[in-house]
Amino acid sequence: MAKCLYCQEKAGWFQAVCRDCKAMLAKLQELGTGFSFRDLLDALMATSASNAKIEKFLDADLRGQGSIRDMITARMTNELAMRVGQPTDTDSLKVKQIREEEKKRPQIPLKPGQCDPMRR
């Protein structure tokens, strides 16, 4: 039995995508291009997929160019920058690189109420 390209769970015989991920893909396509992240989450939660499966779906990086979450973050970043008059060319690959760099950054143990000095 094949594994789903998105969630890596069982997809069925000769299937590349499981039933839940197919439903989430359909919801994503229904939304079009001008949706908020909240709209997306509401649409995905309306499917029968579990929260864990939704997270796996959003984190799927099929082509190595960034996950669905990275693509949405890039689009929203560009829209926000455009609205405040700032030029930007953020794409999902740049978001992926930033996310991966953030994971590699050493985490400083903070006391309650203390701010991260790298985020000022």
Buried (B, 14 or more C-beta within 10 A) or exposed (E): EEBBBBBEEEBEEEBEBBBBBBBBBEBBEEBEEEBEEEEBEEBBBEBEBEEEBBBBBBEBBEEEEBBBBBBBBBBBBBEEBEEEEEEBEBBBBBBBEEBEEEEEEEEEEEEEEEEEEEEE
